[in-house]
Amino acid sequence: MERILADAVLFKRERGRHRTLPLAGQTWALIFNKSSTRTRVSFEVGIRELGGQVMFLSANDIQIGRGEPIKDTARVLGRMIHGAVIRTYAQSDVEEFARYSGVPTVNALTDAEHPCQVLSDIFTFEEKRGPIQGKVITFIGDGACNMPTSWVFAAAKLAFELRIAVPRPYQPSEELLTRAGATRDAFSPGGPKTGDGYVSVCGGRIILTEDLQAAATGADLLYTDVWVSMGKEAEAAERIRLLSGYQINPSLVKLAKADALVMHCLPAYRGKEIDGGTFEANAQTIFDQAENRLHVQKAILAWVIS
């Protein structure tokens, strides 16, 4: 993670005049079963700017859409392409493709994880506020979706405090927290007082709470995502009912540090997870965050072939 974040600085600084083209002579496949704007464009542009060729394949373009097993598609494409970027529903599909294709495979989003996004988020934070180690990151909204999951893994590795402020039905699972290396511990003085507390083996602190105001108090970053992720549309009414109070708005921002950042991984639904005024007041950061997907994707691509 630290290497990717460091390399992204160089890729951003040297855009348009890269000294080397690590993907020259290579063809990469983007296999997307979910719609995308930022992920698709950043990877397509990134692959091309690193010297490679790219082909976009939706599920309807290839036999996966007609029921061909992932492992069969992987064994065919693995003989023809040099790498794959996959955005799909099941985490197991990405892992199976990587195992059977034998080519570098990037998880561009699954229902379980969104590692490329969280790396871009951390890169953006450090670009504006310095090292994330020891800082307080507050995630607000659905705490059981792929974004807070990815923040949990990041906190365990990079030693910052992650507060997840969500209703109890949408808190991360015990299994996930254990897999990330978290162990139960008491709350730190002055921190949130409700929910369950965890401390990672690497020193990062993960706190679950239903107390939105306590979680936002003194935070260095307020972060949110949509309440209804792709594939969860049938649960929309119930999700909106339970999450309706978990919004980033001016009163919440006032509780964070004076120079706290507000981020959203987009698309944003103003009036739900964030109010329109707060979104526009922090638009520079949010769209820097979106742009940085390109630079971090390049660093990821360079790393997976090294």
PERA-V358814 format. One record per pair of residues at least 24 apart in sequence whose ideal C-beta (glycine too) atoms are under 7 Angstrom apart, sorted by sequence separation. I is the first residue (numbers start at 1). GAP is how many residues later the second one is. If there is no record, write none. Layout:
i->I gap->GAP
i->I gap->GAP
//
This chain:
i->23 gap->24
i->28 gap->24
i->30 gap->24
i->32 gap->24
i->77 gap->24
i->78 gap->24
i->137 gap->24
i->142 gap->24
i->148 gap->24
i->152 gap->24
i->156 gap->24
i->182 gap->24
i->224 gap->24
i->261 gap->24
i->266 gap->24
i->27 gap->25
i->71 gap->25
i->75 gap->25
i->78 gap->25
i->133 gap->25
i->134 gap->25
i->135 gap->25
i->136 gap->25
i->137 gap->25
i->138 gap->25
i->139 gap->25
i->140 gap->25
i->141 gap->25
i->152 gap->25
i->156 gap->25
i->248 gap->25
i->253 gap->25
i->26 gap->26
i->27 gap->26
i->28 gap->26
i->29 gap->26
i->30 gap->26
i->31 gap->26
i->32 gap->26
i->33 gap->26
i->70 gap->26
i->74 gap->26
i->75 gap->26
i->132 gap->26
i->133 gap->26
i->134 gap->26
i->144 gap->26
i->156 gap->26
i->222 gap->26
i->247 gap->26
i->248 gap->26
i->249 gap->26
i->263 gap->26
i->23 gap->27
i->24 gap->27
i->30 gap->27
i->70 gap->27
i->74 gap->27
i->133 gap->27
i->136 gap->27
i->138 gap->27
i->143 gap->27
i->144 gap->27
i->149 gap->27
i->153 gap->27
i->247 gap->27
i->250 gap->27
i->22 gap->28
i->23 gap->28
i->27 gap->28
i->29 gap->28
i->132 gap->28
i->142 gap->28
i->143 gap->28
i->144 gap->28
i->152 gap->28
i->247 gap->28
i->250 gap->28
i->21 gap->29
i->22 gap->29
i->23 gap->29
i->71 gap->29
i->143 gap->29
i->144 gap->29
i->163 gap->29
i->177 gap->29
i->249 gap->29
i->21 gap->30
i->117 gap->30
i->222 gap->30
i->248 gap->30
i->222 gap->31
i->114 gap->32
i->118 gap->32
i->122 gap->32
i->113 gap->33
i->114 gap->33
i->117 gap->33
i->118 gap->33
i->212 gap->33
i->112 gap->34
i->212 gap->34
i->222 gap->34
i->111 gap->35
i->115 gap->35
i->110 gap->36
i->113 gap->36
i->114 gap->36
i->118 gap->36
i->172 gap->36
i->216 gap->36
i->109 gap->37
i->112 gap->37
i->113 gap->37
i->171 gap->37
i->219 gap->37
i->220 gap->37
i->217 gap->38
i->218 gap->38
i->219 gap->38
i->222 gap->38
i->216 gap->39
i->218 gap->39
i->221 gap->39
i->212 gap->40
i->216 gap->40
i->220 gap->40
i->221 gap->40
i->222 gap->40
i->223 gap->40
i->224 gap->40
i->225 gap->40
i->219 gap->41
i->226 gap->41
i->43 gap->42
i->162 gap->42
i->168 gap->42
i->213 gap->42
i->221 gap->42
i->159 gap->43
i->167 gap->43
i->226 gap->43
i->156 gap->44
i->159 gap->44
i->160 gap->44
i->161 gap->44
i->162 gap->44
i->163 gap->44
i->164 gap->44
i->165 gap->44
i->155 gap->45
i->157 gap->45
i->159 gap->45
i->227 gap->45
i->156 gap->46
i->158 gap->46
i->161 gap->46
i->163 gap->46
i->165 gap->46
i->227 gap->46
i->165 gap->47
i->226 gap->47
i->29 gap->48
i->39 gap->48
i->156 gap->48
i->225 gap->48
i->155 gap->49
i->224 gap->49
i->165 gap->50
i->224 gap->50
i->36 gap->51
i->155 gap->51
i->29 gap->52
i->163 gap->52
i->28 gap->53
i->31 gap->53
i->34 gap->53
i->27 gap->54
i->28 gap->54
i->33 gap->54
i->34 gap->54
i->152 gap->54
i->27 gap->55
i->28 gap->55
i->29 gap->55
i->30 gap->55
i->31 gap->55
i->32 gap->55
i->33 gap->55
i->26 gap->56
i->28 gap->56
i->33 gap->56
i->163 gap->56
i->26 gap->57
i->28 gap->57
i->43 gap->65
i->39 gap->69
i->39 gap->70
i->140 gap->72
i->169 gap->73
i->34 gap->75
i->167 gap->75
i->167 gap->76
i->39 gap->77
i->138 gap->77
i->138 gap->78
i->147 gap->78
i->145 gap->80
i->166 gap->80
i->138 gap->81
i->165 gap->81
i->136 gap->82
i->140 gap->82
i->136 gap->83
i->137 gap->83
i->138 gap->83
i->141 gap->83
i->142 gap->83
i->136 gap->84
i->137 gap->84
i->138 gap->84
i->139 gap->84
i->140 gap->84
i->141 gap->84
i->145 gap->84
i->135 gap->85
i->138 gap->85
i->142 gap->85
i->137 gap->86
i->141 gap->86
i->142 gap->87
i->129 gap->91
i->125 gap->96
i->142 gap->97
i->142 gap->101
i->141 gap->102
i->141 gap->105
i->140 gap->106
i->140 gap->108
i->5 gap->114
i->4 gap->115
i->8 gap->115
i->5 gap->117
i->1 gap->118
i->5 gap->118
i->147 gap->118
i->111 gap->120
i->5 gap->121
i->129 gap->132
i->141 gap->132
i->128 gap->133
i->125 gap->136
i->124 gap->139
i->89 gap->142
i->121 gap->142
i->117 gap->148
i->1 gap->156
i->1 gap->157
i->128 gap->157
i->124 gap->164
i->124 gap->165
i->121 gap->168
i->124 gap->168
i->120 gap->169
i->123 gap->169
i->120 gap->172
i->120 gap->173
i->123 gap->173
i->120 gap->176
i->119 gap->177
i->116 gap->180
i->116 gap->181
i->116 gap->184
i->106 gap->194
i->34 gap->196
i->106 gap->198
i->104 gap->200
i->104 gap->201
i->83 gap->221
i->83 gap->222
i->38 gap->228
i->46 gap->248
i->50 gap->248
i->45 gap->249
i->49 gap->249
i->42 gap->251
i->46 gap->251
i->50 gap->251
i->38 gap->252
i->42 gap->252
i->46 gap->252
i->39 gap->254
i->43 gap->254
i->47 gap->254
i->38 gap->255
i->42 gap->255
i->46 gap->255
i->23 gap->278
i->22 gap->280
i->12 gap->283
i->22 gap->283
i->11 gap->284
i->8 gap->287
i->11 gap->287
i->8 gap->288
i->11 gap->288
i->8 gap->291
i->4 gap->292
i->7 gap->292
i->4 gap->295
i->7 gap->295
i->4 gap->296
i->7 gap->296
i->4 gap->299
i->3 gap->300
//
